[in-house]
């Protein structure tokens, strides 16, 4: 659960930064500033390696339901969090 929370928060922050970068010209998606914050800061904050380890343990334990739920919830919730972060900036900050 801790890994899921950190991944969702990191995805939200990435969505916020993406919106700021694209809407305000703070950074282009291929610039060093963008790469530093998205890949560096947010990438270091999120825990994909812990996510992978958690899933490997679930597979080793033959907990296929837990594995499936963990993968699906992380992917779905992180995508939703990124979208929400982006939309909040686009709709409310840039008006």
Buried (B, 14 or more C-beta within 10 A) or exposed (E): EEBBEBBBBBBBBBBBBBBBBBEEEBBEEEEEEBBEBBEEBBBEEBBBEEBEEBBEEBEEEEBEEBBEEBBEBBEEBBEBBBBBBBEBBBEEEEE
